[in-house]
Amino acid sequence: MEPVEEPVAEPVVEPVGTAEVQEQVRNRRALRHKRSSRVEVEPPVWFMGQVVSAMSTRIGAFTYLVGGVVDDCSSIGRYCSIAAGVRIGEADHPVDWLGTSPFQYDGTRFGWHPTAESYQVSAIDSGPSGSFWRDPVVIGNDVWIGAGAVVRRGVTIHDGAIVAAGAVVVGDVAPYTIVGGVPAKPIRRRFDDATIAELLELRWWRFTPQQLDGIAFHDPARALVQLRERVPSLEPYEADTTVLTG
């Protein structure tokens, strides 16, 4: 007899002002949607200032965003801290085409005007170096992105990383690495190799603050000892996600 597959629960789509959303997502009204974006949140999430969402993304529990733009970003992990003015995954432009304007490949840009309605656009992958259109940004867990930082498309920021204020991130950021500058470059790692490896194995962000109560986060060496003892007995936190639409 073949096993019966359990149905997968669909995310709950809630209107903006429902009590359920207000309870799970703090300051929901600070989230502004462009182009009918779809934001799937794993509660609790806090929008502390105006955040503009342009495409679909998923935001993990215990993450807060002070403000900025989240354009093409497939996911933001748990326990992330996104400061004011951060711009994530905004569109690139071609640098080796004749022009830099999107009119060359995007018919919606000026196709609404009689002077451009019959223009035949080019495919975005038809330039000399292929497509300049990169994959969405992926942001791991326990990531801090400082004020005014820019994260370009195609970038993955791994667990535990820190992006300094004002940095422009053009390449992947390794786990537990601090980067800064324009373009962003590694400044230092937060911990040694052994500690980083253990943190990535323990994945403490799977659990709630209540489950982690008493862990000495201010003392990483001691916290690791405590996590080794406690994690095997903990059940990872799971919550029904809520879909926010404009």
N, C-alpha and C positions, 0 to 999 in steps of 0.2 A: 504494500500500500504506500503510495507516494505521500510525502508530507504535505500538509496544507499550509500555504503561505498566509501569514497574518497580513491584513490590510495595513498599508502605511497611512498614518494619520496626515491629513492635509493641514497646512498652516491655517490658523484662524484669521480671517480678514475682518478687521473691525473698523467701523466708522471712526472719524477723528475724535469725537468728543465723548465716547462711551466711558463709563466708569471703569470698565475692565482695562481699557488702554491706559487711562490715567493712573491706574494702580500699578501697571506693569512697566510703563514707559513714562518717565518723568519729563514734563515740559514738551509733550508731543507736538504742540503747535509751533515750536521753534524749527521743526523740520519742514523745509520748503521743497516742493517737487517741481522738476522740469521734465518735459517730454514724458509725462505719465510714468515716472520712475516707480519702482516697487522696492520697498525696503523691508526685509524680513528681520525681525528682532527676536532675540532670545532673552526674555526678561530676567533681571531688570537692566534697563539701559536708560541713560540720562542725557538728554540734549540740553546742555547748559546755556547755549547761545544758538544763534541762527545757523543752521546747517543746510546747505543746498545740495539736494540729491538729484543727479541727472540721469542715472541708469540704475539697474537693479543691483542690489547688494545685500549682504547678510551681516548683521552685527551681533557679536556674542555677548553673553551675560556679563554684568559688572563692568561694562565699558561706558565711558562718558566722552562726549565731544563738546568742546567749548564753542566751536564755530568753525566755519570754513566751507569748502566745496568737496564733495565726494562724487567724482564723476565716474570713470570706468574702474570700479573696484569690486571684485567678486565677493570678497569677504574681509571682515575685520574681526579678529578673535576676541577672546574673553580678557577681562581685566586690562583693557587698553586705555591709554590716556592720550586724547587727541586735543592739542591746545588750539587757541584761537588763530584764525587766519591760515590754517593748513589747507593746502590744495592737493588733492589726490587724484591722479589718473586723468588729468585733462588732456584734450586731444593734441596730438602732434601735427606738425605741418611738414610738407616735403621740402627738403633743402637742395635736392639735385634735380628738381623739375625746373621748367622755365620760370614758373611763378611759385609763390608760397601760399596764395589764396586758395581756400577750399572750393571756390567756384569750379576749379578744374575737374574735381572728382565728386562733388556733392551737389546734385541737381536741386536740392531743397534750399540751398543757401540763397540764391537769387532767382531761381526758376519761376518764382511767383511774379516777377516783373516782365513786361513785354520784351524788354531788351535782352533777356536771357532765357526765355521760355523754350526756345528751340535749340539751345546749345547742347551738343552731345558730350556728355561727361566721359572722362577716362576712368578705367578701373584703378583702384588705389594700388594694385600690385603691378602696374604697367610701367613704372619708372625704371631708371637705370639700375638702381640697387634693390629692386623688388619693393614689397610693401613697407611703408613707413608706419603702418597701423599695427600697434603692438598689443599683446595680450593684456587683460585687466590686471590691475594691482592686486596683490594678495598680502594681507597683513596678519601676522601670527598673533599669539597670545602674549599678554604682559609686555606690550610694546608701548613706548612713550615717544610721541612725535611732538617736538617743540614748536613754539609759536612761529607762524609764518613759513614753515618748511614746505617744500614742494616735492611731491613724489611723482615721478613720471611713469607713464604706462609701461607695462612689461616688467615692473619691479616686484620682487618678493621681499618683504621685510620679515625675517624669521623671529621665532619666539625670543622674548627677553631683550630684544634690541632697543637701542635708544637713538633717535635722530635729533641732533641739536637744532636749536631755533635758527631759522633762516637758511637751513641747508637745502640744497637741491640734489635729490637722490636720483641718480641715473642708472644705477646698477643694484643688484641684490645685496641685502645686508645680512650677514651671517648671524646665527644665534648669539645672543648676549654680547653683541658688539656695539660700541658707541661710534657713530659717524657724524661728521660735520663738515661744513665748507661748501664751496661752489666750484666744481661739483663735489658732492660729499665723498669723503675718504675716511677709512678707519682711523679712529683716534686711539682706542684701546679696547681690549675685551674686559667685560665686567668681572669675570672670574677665571680661574685656571681651567685647563682642559678637563680634568677629572670632575670638577664641580659642575661645569656646563653639561657634561655627559650625563651626570646623575640627575640634574634638574630636568633635562629633556626626557629622561626615563620616568621620573616621578610624576611629571606633568601636574603640578599642584593646582593649576587653574581649572582642573576638572571639578573642583569642589567649591562649596559655598564658604563665605566668611565664617558662618557658624561652625561648619565642619573643621575649619582651620583655626578656630579659637584656641589660644594658648601657644601656638607656634611662634617661636622667637624670630620673626621676620627681620628684626633689626640686627640679628646676629646670624648671618648665613650659615656658618659652620654648625652652630647649634641647631638651627632650623632644619638642616639636612638630616641630622640625627633623629630629630623628632618626626620628620616626615617619613623617614624609613620605617619607623615604628608604627605610625598611624595609618599611612596610606593603604596597606593591605586590608584594613578593616573598614575602609570607607566605600560608600556607594557613590559613584560619580553623579553629579547633579545633572538632571535633565529636565527641561521645561518645554511646554508647548510654545512654539513660536507664533508671533503675531505679525501679520503683513500690514504695513502701512502704505497707503496709496494716496495720491493727491486728489 
